[in-house]
């Protein structure tokens, strides 16, 4: 008698919590960071084996299913860590955080754990359900890719150059798969076929003939992106110790968190300046000139990256774990929140616009094809 298969969407929710408690028991017996790392690796191997025998071979035809299940387990553990560090629960992950990764006790570490335990976990469940139903999850995957890569790159670089650089242990190596696996997963996501909209060549040509002033929504996005690019450049100069009076006033009176020796905010602003700023300029180009078919995909990656980064930056600036001299002053809270929320909103609106009406970004149909369709 064959037992009914357990739906793939239930696997992470059924396994994440009990395995997380298992991690707590294992780490409580650990006497060294190396033992903690080996324990975590062993738990992941056991989880993978359980999922294989429970869900069968069909779901494993897509290797990203395995990635999402394993990462959903890690997301559940991250949520437990963040709740414990904020005092909502106790006695679950204290040993691992204290002995293995003490930088997770910083405000930035807590905020990225919240994001991973809530947003990433929800994305994993949604993508697992899509895999089980044989539906496309490409757009969700690209948003997840940008979010996870931004999170781990800032976290790793901040740990290497910040005040916790001398406290790194073998458990730090557990973060390396978070760079290698998403890079491989991102390559697979970009190779998946796009869900092409059904637009006639005439409709595409009509949309692409419109000038920017005939597209007020795109004109507003261009203005918002230009403002965001200017703000990105300014904050980059601030963390590079620009001697201008405006930079000095900003870092001491508006965002003192940028001076925090943990180095996460400095790394974040430099990534914004050297990577996100050029992308904003490319987005303006893609909104002015038609046929930039790369923009819808990369706007989703950027939307995920900026959403994660701004959540962590905002939360860390106001969190009690941040030393008082580096916390955002109360008299500038509203201006600080408004500017940073608008900064996060720009890429989300751009991604929404690209998904809602992508005809402007489609490759232009050959003139002969359009003429033939018209005569038919």
C-alpha positions as CSV (number, residue, x, y, z in Angstrom):
1,X,0.0,0.0,0.0
2,X,1.5,3.3,-1.1
3,X,1.4,6.2,1.3
4,X,0.1,9.5,0.0
5,X,2.8,12.0,-0.9
6,X,3.3,15.0,1.4
7,X,2.9,18.3,-0.6
8,X,6.2,20.0,-1.2
9,X,4.9,23.2,0.3
10,X,4.5,21.6,3.7
11,X,8.0,20.2,3.9
12,X,9.8,23.3,5.2
13,X,7.0,24.2,7.6
14,X,6.9,20.6,9.0
15,X,10.6,20.2,9.4
16,X,12.0,23.7,10.1
17,X,10.8,24.1,13.7
18,X,11.7,20.6,15.0
19,X,15.1,20.6,13.3
20,X,15.8,24.1,14.8
21,X,15.1,22.6,18.2
22,X,17.5,19.8,17.3
23,X,20.2,22.3,16.5
24,X,19.7,23.9,19.9
25,X,20.3,20.5,21.6
26,X,23.4,19.8,19.5
27,X,25.0,23.2,20.1
28,X,24.4,23.0,23.8
29,X,26.8,20.0,23.8
30,X,29.3,21.7,21.6
31,X,32.6,22.8,23.2
32,X,34.2,24.6,20.3
33,X,33.2,26.7,17.2
34,X,34.4,23.9,15.0
35,X,32.0,21.4,16.6
36,X,29.2,23.9,16.1
37,X,30.0,24.2,12.4
38,X,30.1,20.4,12.0
39,X,26.9,20.0,13.9
40,X,25.1,22.5,11.6
41,X,26.5,20.7,8.5
42,X,25.3,17.3,9.8
43,X,21.8,18.7,10.5
44,X,21.5,20.0,6.9
45,X,22.6,16.6,5.6
46,X,19.9,14.9,7.7
47,X,17.3,17.4,6.6
48,X,18.1,16.8,2.9
49,X,17.8,13.1,3.4
50,X,14.4,13.4,5.1
51,X,13.1,15.6,2.4
52,X,14.3,13.2,-0.3
53,X,12.5,10.2,1.3
54,X,9.3,12.2,2.1
55,X,8.7,14.0,-1.1
56,X,10.1,11.5,-3.5
57,X,12.1,12.1,-6.7
58,X,9.6,14.2,-8.7
59,X,10.3,17.5,-6.9
60,X,14.1,16.9,-7.3
61,X,13.8,17.2,-11.0
62,X,14.3,20.9,-10.3
63,X,17.5,21.2,-8.2
64,X,16.4,24.6,-6.8
65,X,13.8,22.7,-4.8
66,X,16.6,21.3,-2.6
67,X,18.1,24.8,-2.3
68,X,14.8,26.4,-1.1
69,X,14.0,23.6,1.4
70,X,17.5,23.8,3.0
71,X,17.5,27.6,3.0
72,X,14.0,27.6,4.5
73,X,15.4,25.6,7.5
74,X,18.1,28.3,7.9
75,X,15.5,31.0,7.7
76,X,13.5,29.4,10.5
77,X,16.7,29.3,12.6
78,X,17.5,32.9,11.8
79,X,14.0,33.9,13.0
80,X,14.6,32.1,16.3
81,X,18.0,33.9,16.7
82,X,16.4,37.3,16.1
83,X,13.6,36.7,18.5
84,X,16.0,35.5,21.1
85,X,18.3,38.4,20.8
86,X,15.4,40.8,21.1
87,X,14.3,39.0,24.3
88,X,11.0,37.5,23.0
89,X,12.2,33.9,23.6
90,X,15.2,32.4,25.4
91,X,17.4,29.3,25.6
92,X,17.3,28.2,21.9
93,X,20.4,29.6,20.1
94,X,22.4,31.4,22.7
95,X,25.4,29.0,22.6
96,X,25.7,29.1,18.8
97,X,25.5,32.9,18.6
98,X,27.9,33.5,21.5
99,X,30.5,31.0,20.5
100,X,30.0,30.8,16.7
101,X,28.8,34.0,15.3
102,X,28.8,36.9,17.9
103,X,28.3,39.5,15.1
104,X,24.7,38.2,14.9
105,X,24.1,40.0,18.2
106,X,24.6,43.4,16.5
107,X,21.6,45.5,15.4
108,X,22.5,44.7,11.8
109,X,22.8,41.0,12.5
110,X,19.4,41.0,14.2
111,X,17.7,42.8,11.3
112,X,19.0,40.6,8.6
113,X,17.9,37.6,10.7
114,X,14.4,39.1,10.9
115,X,14.4,39.6,7.1
116,X,15.6,36.1,6.4
117,X,13.2,34.5,8.8
118,X,10.1,36.4,7.5
119,X,10.5,37.6,3.9
120,X,12.9,35.0,2.6
121,X,11.0,32.2,4.4
122,X,7.8,33.4,2.7
123,X,9.5,33.5,-0.7
124,X,10.9,30.0,-0.2
125,X,7.4,28.7,0.6
126,X,5.9,30.4,-2.4
127,X,8.6,29.1,-4.7
128,X,8.2,25.6,-3.4
129,X,4.5,25.7,-4.0
130,X,5.1,26.9,-7.5
131,X,7.5,24.1,-8.2
132,X,5.0,21.6,-6.8
133,X,2.3,23.0,-9.1
134,X,4.7,23.2,-12.1
135,X,4.3,27.0,-12.3
136,X,6.9,29.6,-13.0
137,X,8.6,31.2,-10.1
138,X,11.2,33.2,-12.1
139,X,10.1,36.6,-10.9
140,X,10.0,35.6,-7.3
141,X,13.3,34.0,-7.7
142,X,15.0,37.1,-9.1
143,X,13.6,39.2,-6.3
144,X,15.0,36.6,-3.8
145,X,18.3,36.5,-5.6
146,X,18.9,40.3,-5.2
147,X,17.7,40.3,-1.6
148,X,19.9,37.4,-0.5
149,X,23.0,38.5,-2.4
150,X,22.8,42.0,-0.9
151,X,22.3,40.7,2.6
152,X,25.2,38.2,2.5
153,X,27.7,40.5,0.7
154,X,27.2,43.3,3.2
155,X,27.3,40.9,6.1
156,X,30.5,39.2,5.0
157,X,32.4,42.3,4.1
158,X,31.3,44.1,7.3
159,X,32.5,41.1,9.4
160,X,35.9,41.1,7.6
161,X,36.7,44.8,8.0
162,X,34.6,45.8,11.0
163,X,35.3,45.5,14.7
164,X,34.4,41.8,14.7
165,X,37.2,40.9,12.3
166,X,39.3,39.6,15.1
167,X,36.5,37.4,16.4
168,X,35.9,35.3,13.3
169,X,35.7,31.6,13.9
170,X,35.4,28.4,11.7
171,X,31.6,28.9,11.9
172,X,32.1,32.0,9.7
173,X,32.8,29.5,6.8
174,X,29.1,28.5,7.0
175,X,28.3,31.7,5.2
176,X,30.3,30.8,2.1
177,X,27.6,28.6,0.6
178,X,25.3,31.6,0.9
179,X,27.5,33.2,-1.8
180,X,28.2,30.2,-4.0
181,X,24.7,28.6,-4.0
182,X,22.8,31.8,-4.8
183,X,25.2,32.6,-7.6
184,X,24.5,29.2,-9.1
185,X,20.8,29.5,-8.5
186,X,20.8,32.9,-10.1
187,X,22.3,31.5,-13.3
188,X,19.6,28.9,-13.4
189,X,16.9,31.5,-12.8
190,X,18.1,33.6,-15.7
191,X,18.1,30.5,-17.9
192,X,14.4,29.8,-17.2
193,X,12.1,30.9,-20.0
194,X,10.3,34.2,-19.6
195,X,6.5,34.4,-19.5
196,X,6.2,36.4,-22.7
197,X,3.1,38.7,-22.9
198,X,0.9,38.5,-25.9
199,X,1.4,41.8,-27.6
200,X,1.0,42.3,-31.3
201,X,3.8,44.0,-33.2
202,X,1.6,47.0,-33.8
203,X,1.0,47.4,-30.0
204,X,4.7,47.1,-29.3
205,X,5.5,49.6,-32.0
206,X,2.9,52.0,-30.7
207,X,4.2,51.9,-27.1
208,X,7.8,52.3,-28.3
209,X,7.0,55.4,-30.4
210,X,5.9,57.3,-27.4
211,X,8.3,60.0,-26.1
212,X,9.0,60.3,-22.4
213,X,6.7,63.3,-22.0
214,X,3.9,61.1,-23.4
215,X,4.5,58.6,-20.5
216,X,4.0,60.6,-17.3
217,X,4.5,57.6,-15.1
218,X,7.8,56.8,-16.7
219,X,8.8,60.5,-16.4
220,X,8.0,60.4,-12.7
221,X,10.1,57.2,-12.3
222,X,13.0,58.9,-14.1
223,X,12.8,61.8,-11.7
224,X,12.7,59.5,-8.7
225,X,15.6,57.5,-9.9
226,X,17.7,60.6,-10.6
227,X,17.0,61.8,-7.0
228,X,17.9,58.4,-5.7
229,X,21.1,58.4,-7.7
230,X,22.0,61.9,-6.3
231,X,21.3,60.7,-2.7
232,X,23.3,57.5,-3.3
233,X,26.3,59.6,-4.5
234,X,26.0,61.9,-1.5
235,X,25.9,59.2,1.1
236,X,28.8,57.5,-0.6
237,X,30.9,60.6,-0.3
238,X,29.8,60.9,3.4
239,X,31.2,57.5,4.3
240,X,34.4,58.3,2.3
241,X,35.0,61.2,4.8
242,X,34.3,64.0,2.3
243,X,35.5,67.2,4.0
244,X,32.5,69.2,2.8
245,X,30.4,70.9,5.6
246,X,27.2,69.2,4.3
247,X,28.7,65.8,4.6
248,X,30.1,66.5,8.1
249,X,26.7,67.8,9.3
250,X,24.8,64.9,7.7
251,X,26.9,62.1,9.3
252,X,26.8,63.7,12.8
253,X,23.2,65.1,12.9
254,X,21.2,63.0,10.5
255,X,22.7,59.5,10.1
256,X,25.4,58.9,12.8
257,X,24.9,55.2,12.3
258,X,27.1,55.6,9.2
259,X,30.0,56.0,11.7
260,X,29.3,52.8,13.6
261,X,32.6,50.8,13.7
262,X,30.8,47.5,12.9
263,X,31.3,48.7,9.3
264,X,28.0,47.4,7.9
265,X,26.6,50.8,7.1
266,X,29.8,51.9,5.4
267,X,30.0,48.8,3.3
268,X,26.3,49.3,2.4
269,X,26.8,52.8,1.2
270,X,29.8,51.9,-0.9
271,X,27.9,49.1,-2.6
272,X,25.2,51.6,-3.3
273,X,27.6,54.0,-4.7
274,X,29.7,51.7,-6.9
275,X,27.0,49.2,-8.1
276,X,23.4,50.6,-7.5
277,X,24.2,54.1,-8.7
278,X,25.4,53.0,-12.1
279,X,22.3,50.7,-12.3
280,X,20.0,53.6,-11.6
281,X,21.6,55.5,-14.5
282,X,21.1,52.4,-16.8
283,X,17.4,52.3,-15.6
284,X,17.0,56.0,-16.7
285,X,18.4,55.0,-20.1
286,X,16.0,52.0,-20.3
287,X,13.0,54.2,-19.5
288,X,13.9,56.8,-22.1
289,X,14.9,54.5,-25.0
290,X,12.7,51.5,-26.0
291,X,13.7,47.9,-26.4
292,X,15.9,47.4,-23.3
293,X,14.7,43.9,-22.7
294,X,17.2,43.4,-19.9
295,X,15.5,45.9,-17.6
296,X,12.5,43.9,-16.3
297,X,14.7,41.1,-15.0
298,X,17.4,43.3,-13.4
299,X,14.8,45.6,-12.0
300,X,13.5,42.7,-9.9
301,X,17.0,41.9,-8.7
302,X,17.6,45.5,-7.8
303,X,14.2,45.8,-6.1
304,X,15.0,42.8,-3.8
305,X,18.5,44.1,-3.1
306,X,17.4,47.6,-2.1
307,X,14.4,46.4,-0.1
308,X,16.6,44.2,2.0
309,X,19.3,46.8,2.4
310,X,16.9,49.6,3.4
311,X,15.1,47.4,5.9
312,X,18.4,46.4,7.6
313,X,19.7,50.0,7.5
314,X,16.6,51.6,8.9
315,X,16.1,49.0,11.6
316,X,19.7,49.1,12.6
317,X,19.8,52.9,12.8
318,X,16.9,52.8,15.3
319,X,17.6,49.5,17.1
320,X,18.6,49.6,20.8
321,X,21.6,47.4,20.1
322,X,23.2,50.2,18.2
323,X,25.3,52.3,20.6
324,X,23.6,55.5,21.6
325,X,26.1,57.9,19.9
326,X,25.3,56.1,16.5
327,X,21.5,56.0,16.8
328,X,19.4,58.3,14.7
329,X,18.5,61.4,16.8
330,X,14.8,61.7,17.6
331,X,14.5,65.2,16.1
332,X,15.3,63.9,12.6
333,X,13.4,60.6,12.7
334,X,10.7,61.7,10.3
335,X,13.1,63.2,7.7
336,X,15.3,60.1,8.1
337,X,12.4,57.7,7.6
338,X,10.9,59.6,4.7
339,X,14.1,59.8,2.7
340,X,15.0,56.2,3.2
341,X,11.5,54.9,2.5
342,X,11.4,56.9,-0.7
343,X,14.8,55.5,-1.6
344,X,13.5,52.0,-1.1
345,X,10.3,52.7,-3.0
346,X,11.9,53.7,-6.3
347,X,13.2,50.3,-7.3
348,X,9.9,48.6,-6.3
349,X,7.9,51.0,-8.5
350,X,10.3,50.4,-11.3
351,X,9.9,46.6,-11.1
352,X,6.1,46.9,-10.8
353,X,6.0,49.1,-13.9
354,X,8.2,46.7,-15.9
355,X,6.0,43.7,-15.0
356,X,2.7,45.5,-15.5
357,X,3.3,46.9,-19.0
358,X,6.4,45.4,-20.5
359,X,5.7,46.2,-24.1
360,X,8.0,49.2,-24.1
361,X,10.9,47.0,-23.1
362,X,10.3,44.2,-25.6
363,X,12.7,43.9,-28.6
364,X,11.3,45.8,-31.6
365,X,9.7,43.6,-34.2
366,X,11.4,43.6,-37.6
367,X,9.8,46.1,-40.0
368,X,9.1,43.4,-42.6
369,X,7.2,41.3,-40.0
370,X,5.2,44.2,-38.8
371,X,4.3,45.1,-42.4
372,X,3.3,41.6,-43.3
373,X,1.0,41.4,-40.2
374,X,-0.6,44.6,-41.2
375,X,-1.3,43.5,-44.8
376,X,-2.8,40.2,-43.5
